[in-house]
Amino acid sequence: MEITSMKEGAVDYIENPFCLGKVELLLEKLVEHQNIKQKNCTDNIK
């Protein structure tokens, strides 16, 4: 399942049972990744 998800574009996955700390860390990484992508798009427009 994880390999298929990664091939379909997932950057990470959460194993069961999961720890809320791990979920928080993954969400922080996701937000940082999105911010970098958005900044890159904005820089390309200028």
ChimeraX attribute file (.defattr): number of C-alpha atoms within 10 A of each C-alpha:
attribute: neighborCount
match mode: 1-to-1
recipient: residues
	/A:1	6
	/A:2	12
	/A:3	9
	/A:4	9
	/A:5	12
	/A:6	12
	/A:7	9
	/A:8	9
	/A:9	8
	/A:10	11
	/A:11	12
	/A:12	12
	/A:13	13
	/A:14	11
	/A:15	10
	/A:16	6
	/A:17	6
	/A:18	9
	/A:19	10
	/A:20	9
	/A:21	9
	/A:22	12
	/A:23	14
	/A:24	11
	/A:25	10
	/A:26	16
	/A:27	12
	/A:28	12
	/A:29	14
	/A:30	14
	/A:31	11
	/A:32	12
	/A:33	13
	/A:34	12
	/A:35	12
	/A:36	12
	/A:37	12
	/A:38	12
	/A:39	12
	/A:40	11
	/A:41	11
	/A:42	10
	/A:43	9
	/A:44	8
	/A:45	7
	/A:46	5
